[in-house]
Amino acid sequence: MDRLDRCRQRGLSLIHIKRQAFTDVIRRHMREYEEAGRHPGRPDLHPHVHGANLGVRADAYLRCGGYPALATGEDHALVAALNASGHRVLRTRRFPVLTSARLTARARGGYGDHLGRLAEPVRQLD
């Protein structure tokens, strides 16, 4: 008997089961994100790069060659180029933004793909 059958025996609806499954996915994502983002002595900093929350001065952008023509990871490549060319890069938790939580990725190998993999157990409930 699978998880869905056990939950139905207890009288839970598919909506309730999916809601709990998504809650589990979100908790797992947040735990993994936080564990990967610990910066000793500076709790306001993190190592992550997200193009949706990336601000770059125009002169620095032009000097390091701008976004490379990549299918995915162009934000990481831009930050690497900025670092390599001596520009100051600040990754802070002080200015959070909300980004898409799409589970069907537009770019294979990107953040949407990562979220989709995390949510695979929920998709299997259908």
DRENPA-3360 file (N, C-alpha, C; in nm, 2 decimals, always signed):
BEGIN
1 = MDRLDRCR = +0.09/-0.12/+0.00/+0.00/+0.00/+0.00/+0.09/+0.12/+0.00 ~ +0.06/+0.22/-0.09/+0.15/+0.34/-0.10/+0.10/+0.45/+0.00 ~ +0.17/+0.56/+0.00/+0.14/+0.67/+0.09/+0.00/+0.72/+0.06 ~ -0.03/+0.74/-0.06/-0.17/+0.79/-0.10/-0.28/+0.70/-0.05 ~ -0.27/+0.57/-0.06/-0.37/+0.48/-0.01/-0.38/+0.49/+0.14 ~ -0.27/+0.49/+0.21/-0.27/+0.50/+0.36/-0.34/+0.63/+0.40 ~ -0.31/+0.74/+0.33/-0.37/+0.87/+0.37/-0.52/+0.87/+0.34 ~ -0.56/+0.80/+0.23/-0.71/+0.79/+0.20/-0.78/+0.71/+0.30;
9 = QRGLSLIH = -0.71/+0.61/+0.35/-0.77/+0.52/+0.45/-0.80/+0.60/+0.58 ~ -0.72/+0.70/+0.60/-0.74/+0.79/+0.72/-0.84/+0.90/+0.69 ~ -0.89/+0.90/+0.57/-1.00/+1.00/+0.54/-0.94/+1.13/+0.49 ~ -0.82/+1.14/+0.45/-0.76/+1.26/+0.40/-0.78/+1.28/+0.25 ~ -0.81/+1.40/+0.20/-0.83/+1.42/+0.06/-0.70/+1.44/-0.01 ~ -0.70/+1.43/-0.14/-0.58/+1.44/-0.22/-0.53/+1.59/-0.20 ~ -0.62/+1.68/-0.19/-0.57/+1.82/-0.17/-0.50/+1.84/-0.04 ~ -0.55/+1.78/+0.07/-0.48/+1.78/+0.19/-0.34/+1.71/+0.18;
17 = IKRQAFTD = -0.34/+1.60/+0.12/-0.21/+1.52/+0.10/-0.11/+1.60/+0.02 ~ -0.16/+1.67/-0.09/-0.06/+1.75/-0.17/-0.02/+1.87/-0.09 ~ -0.10/+1.93/-0.02/-0.07/+2.05/+0.06/+0.05/+2.01/+0.16 ~ +0.03/+1.90/+0.23/+0.13/+1.85/+0.32/+0.26/+1.82/+0.25 ~ +0.25/+1.75/+0.13/+0.37/+1.72/+0.05/+0.44/+1.84/+0.01 ~ +0.37/+1.94/-0.04/+0.44/+2.07/-0.08/+0.50/+2.14/+0.04 ~ +0.44/+2.13/+0.16/+0.50/+2.19/+0.28/+0.63/+2.12/+0.31 ~ +0.63/+1.99/+0.29/+0.75/+1.91/+0.31/+0.86/+1.95/+0.21;
25 = VIRRHMRE = +0.82/+1.97/+0.09/+0.92/+2.02/-0.02/+0.98/+2.15/+0.02 ~ +0.89/+2.25/+0.06/+0.94/+2.38/+0.10/+1.03/+2.37/+0.22 ~ +1.00/+2.29/+0.32/+1.09/+2.28/+0.43/+1.22/+2.22/+0.39 ~ +1.22/+2.12/+0.31/+1.35/+2.06/+0.26/+1.43/+2.16/+0.18 ~ +1.37/+2.23/+0.09/+1.44/+2.33/+0.02/+1.50/+2.44/+0.11 ~ +1.43/+2.49/+0.20/+1.48/+2.59/+0.29/+1.59/+2.54/+0.38 ~ +1.58/+2.42/+0.42/+1.69/+2.35/+0.50/+1.82/+2.34/+0.42 ~ +1.80/+2.29/+0.30/+1.92/+2.27/+0.21/+1.98/+2.41/+0.17;
33 = YEEAGRHP = +1.90/+2.50/+0.14/+1.94/+2.64/+0.11/+2.02/+2.70/+0.22 ~ +1.97/+2.69/+0.34/+2.03/+2.75/+0.46/+2.16/+2.68/+0.49 ~ +2.16/+2.55/+0.48/+2.28/+2.47/+0.51/+2.40/+2.50/+0.41 ~ +2.36/+2.52/+0.29/+2.46/+2.56/+0.19/+2.51/+2.70/+0.20 ~ +2.43/+2.78/+0.27/+2.46/+2.92/+0.27/+2.52/+2.98/+0.40 ~ +2.58/+2.90/+0.48/+2.64/+2.95/+0.61/+2.77/+3.02/+0.58 ~ +2.79/+3.14/+0.63/+2.91/+3.22/+0.61/+2.96/+3.25/+0.75 ~ +3.08/+3.19/+0.79/+3.13/+3.21/+0.92/+3.15/+3.36/+0.97;
41 = GRPDLHPH = +3.09/+3.39/+1.08/+3.10/+3.52/+1.13/+3.02/+3.63/+1.07 ~ +2.95/+3.60/+0.96/+2.87/+3.70/+0.89/+2.73/+3.64/+0.85 ~ +2.64/+3.64/+0.94/+2.51/+3.57/+0.91/+2.43/+3.65/+0.81 ~ +2.47/+3.77/+0.77/+2.40/+3.85/+0.67/+2.44/+3.81/+0.53 ~ +2.55/+3.73/+0.52/+2.60/+3.70/+0.38/+2.57/+3.56/+0.35 ~ +2.57/+3.53/+0.22/+2.54/+3.39/+0.17/+2.62/+3.37/+0.04 ~ +2.64/+3.25/-0.01/+2.72/+3.22/-0.13/+2.64/+3.21/-0.26 ~ +2.51/+3.22/-0.25/+2.42/+3.19/-0.36/+2.42/+3.31/-0.46;
49 = VHGANLGV = +2.39/+3.27/-0.59/+2.38/+3.37/-0.70/+2.24/+3.34/-0.76 ~ +2.16/+3.45/-0.77/+2.03/+3.44/-0.83/+2.02/+3.56/-0.92 ~ +2.00/+3.54/-1.05/+1.99/+3.64/-1.15/+1.87/+3.73/-1.12 ~ +1.77/+3.68/-1.06/+1.65/+3.77/-1.03/+1.67/+3.87/-0.93 ~ +1.78/+3.86/-0.85/+1.82/+3.95/-0.75/+1.96/+4.00/-0.77 ~ +2.00/+4.04/-0.89/+2.14/+4.07/-0.91/+2.14/+4.21/-0.97 ~ +2.21/+4.29/-0.90/+2.24/+4.43/-0.95/+2.39/+4.45/-0.98 ~ +2.42/+4.51/-1.09/+2.55/+4.52/-1.13/+2.57/+4.66/-1.19;
57 = RADAYLRC = +2.67/+4.73/-1.15/+2.70/+4.86/-1.22/+2.73/+4.84/-1.36 ~ +2.68/+4.94/-1.45/+2.70/+4.92/-1.59/+2.85/+4.92/-1.63 ~ +2.93/+5.00/-1.57/+3.07/+4.99/-1.61/+3.14/+4.86/-1.58 ~ +3.10/+4.80/-1.46/+3.15/+4.67/-1.43/+3.10/+4.56/-1.52 ~ +2.97/+4.57/-1.55/+2.91/+4.48/-1.64/+2.98/+4.48/-1.78 ~ +3.00/+4.59/-1.83/+3.07/+4.61/-1.96/+3.22/+4.56/-1.96 ~ +3.29/+4.60/-1.85/+3.43/+4.56/-1.84/+3.45/+4.41/-1.83 ~ +3.36/+4.34/-1.77/+3.38/+4.19/-1.76/+3.31/+4.12/-1.87;
65 = GGYPALAT = +3.25/+4.19/-1.97/+3.20/+4.12/-2.08/+3.05/+4.09/-2.08 ~ +2.98/+4.12/-1.97/+2.84/+4.10/-1.96/+2.80/+3.96/-1.95 ~ +2.67/+3.93/-1.97/+2.62/+3.79/-1.96/+2.68/+3.71/-2.08 ~ +2.73/+3.60/-2.05/+2.78/+3.51/-2.16/+2.65/+3.44/-2.22 ~ +2.67/+3.39/-2.35/+2.56/+3.33/-2.42/+2.55/+3.18/-2.37 ~ +2.49/+3.16/-2.26/+2.47/+3.02/-2.20/+2.33/+2.99/-2.19 ~ +2.29/+2.87/-2.20/+2.15/+2.83/-2.18/+2.11/+2.84/-2.04 ~ +2.20/+2.82/-1.95/+2.17/+2.83/-1.80/+2.30/+2.86/-1.73;
73 = GEDHALVA = +2.29/+2.92/-1.62/+2.41/+2.95/-1.54/+2.48/+3.08/-1.58 ~ +2.41/+3.16/-1.66/+2.47/+3.29/-1.70/+2.49/+3.38/-1.58 ~ +2.40/+3.38/-1.49/+2.42/+3.46/-1.37/+2.54/+3.42/-1.29 ~ +2.57/+3.29/-1.27/+2.69/+3.25/-1.20/+2.81/+3.29/-1.28 ~ +2.81/+3.27/-1.41/+2.92/+3.31/-1.50/+2.95/+3.46/-1.49 ~ +2.85/+3.54/-1.49/+2.87/+3.69/-1.47/+2.93/+3.72/-1.34 ~ +2.88/+3.66/-1.23/+2.94/+3.69/-1.10/+3.09/+3.64/-1.09 ~ +3.12/+3.52/-1.15/+3.25/+3.47/-1.16/+3.34/+3.57/-1.24;
81 = ALNASGHR = +3.29/+3.63/-1.35/+3.37/+3.72/-1.42/+3.39/+3.85/-1.35 ~ +3.29/+3.90/-1.27/+3.31/+4.02/-1.19/+3.41/+3.99/-1.08 ~ +3.41/+3.88/-1.02/+3.51/+3.85/-0.92/+3.65/+3.84/-0.98 ~ +3.66/+3.77/-1.09/+3.79/+3.76/-1.16/+3.85/+3.89/-1.20 ~ +3.76/+3.99/-1.24/+3.81/+4.11/-1.28/+3.83/+4.21/-1.16 ~ +3.81/+4.17/-1.04/+3.84/+4.25/-0.92/+3.73/+4.34/-0.87 ~ +3.61/+4.32/-0.93/+3.50/+4.40/-0.88/+3.45/+4.34/-0.75 ~ +3.39/+4.43/-0.67/+3.34/+4.39/-0.54/+3.20/+4.33/-0.56;
89 = VLRTRRFP = +3.18/+4.21/-0.50/+3.06/+4.14/-0.51/+3.00/+4.11/-0.37 ~ +2.88/+4.16/-0.35/+2.82/+4.14/-0.22/+2.70/+4.05/-0.23 ~ +2.70/+3.95/-0.15/+2.58/+3.85/-0.15/+2.52/+3.86/-0.01 ~ +2.42/+3.93/+0.00/+2.36/+3.96/+0.13/+2.22/+3.91/+0.14 ~ +2.18/+3.88/+0.27/+2.04/+3.84/+0.30/+1.96/+3.96/+0.33 ~ +2.02/+4.08/+0.33/+1.95/+4.20/+0.38/+1.84/+4.25/+0.28 ~ +1.84/+4.21/+0.16/+1.75/+4.26/+0.06/+1.68/+4.14/-0.02 ~ +1.60/+4.06/+0.05/+1.54/+3.94/-0.02/+1.44/+3.98/-0.12;
97 = VLTSARLT = +1.42/+3.90/-0.22/+1.32/+3.92/-0.32/+1.24/+3.79/-0.34 ~ +1.12/+3.79/-0.38/+1.04/+3.68/-0.41/+1.06/+3.65/-0.56 ~ +1.09/+3.52/-0.59/+1.11/+3.48/-0.73/+1.01/+3.37/-0.76 ~ +1.00/+3.34/-0.89/+0.90/+3.23/-0.93/+0.93/+3.10/-0.86 ~ +0.83/+3.03/-0.82/+0.84/+2.90/-0.77/+0.80/+2.79/-0.87 ~ +0.81/+2.83/-1.00/+0.77/+2.74/-1.10/+0.83/+2.60/-1.09 ~ +0.76/+2.50/-1.11/+0.81/+2.36/-1.10/+0.84/+2.30/-1.24 ~ +0.80/+2.38/-1.35/+0.83/+2.34/-1.48/+0.93/+2.44/-1.53;
105 = ARARGGYG = +1.05/+2.40/-1.55/+1.16/+2.49/-1.58/+1.16/+2.55/-1.72 ~ +1.20/+2.67/-1.73/+1.22/+2.73/-1.87/+1.35/+2.69/-1.92 ~ +1.45/+2.69/-1.83/+1.59/+2.66/-1.87/+1.63/+2.53/-1.80 ~ +1.66/+2.43/-1.88/+1.71/+2.30/-1.82/+1.84/+2.32/-1.74 ~ +1.84/+2.27/-1.62/+1.96/+2.28/-1.54/+1.96/+2.40/-1.45 ~ +1.85/+2.49/-1.46/+1.85/+2.61/-1.38/+1.77/+2.59/-1.25 ~ +1.74/+2.69/-1.19/+1.67/+2.69/-1.05/+1.53/+2.62/-1.06 ~ +1.46/+2.65/-1.17/+1.33/+2.58/-1.18/+1.34/+2.43/-1.19;
113 = DHLGRLAE = +1.44/+2.38/-1.26/+1.47/+2.24/-1.26/+1.50/+2.19/-1.12 ~ +1.57/+2.26/-1.05/+1.60/+2.22/-0.91/+1.48/+2.21/-0.83 ~ +1.39/+2.31/-0.84/+1.26/+2.30/-0.76/+1.18/+2.19/-0.81 ~ +1.18/+2.16/-0.94/+1.10/+2.05/-1.00/+1.14/+1.92/-0.94 ~ +1.27/+1.90/-0.93/+1.33/+1.77/-0.87/+1.28/+1.76/-0.73 ~ +1.29/+1.87/-0.65/+1.24/+1.86/-0.51/+1.10/+1.82/-0.50 ~ +1.02/+1.87/-0.60/+0.87/+1.85/-0.59/+0.83/+1.72/-0.66 ~ +0.92/+1.64/-0.71/+0.88/+1.52/-0.78/+0.79/+1.43/-0.69;
121 = PVRQLD = +0.82/+1.41/-0.56/+0.73/+1.33/-0.48/+0.58/+1.37/-0.48 ~ +0.56/+1.50/-0.50/+0.42/+1.56/-0.50/+0.36/+1.52/-0.64 ~ +0.44/+1.53/-0.74/+0.39/+1.49/-0.88/+0.35/+1.35/-0.88 ~ +0.41/+1.27/-0.81/+0.38/+1.12/-0.81/+0.25/+1.09/-0.74 ~ +0.19/+1.19/-0.67/+0.06/+1.17/-0.61/-0.05/+1.17/-0.71 ~ -0.03/+1.23/-0.82/-0.14/+1.24/-0.92/-0.17/+1.10/-0.98;
% end
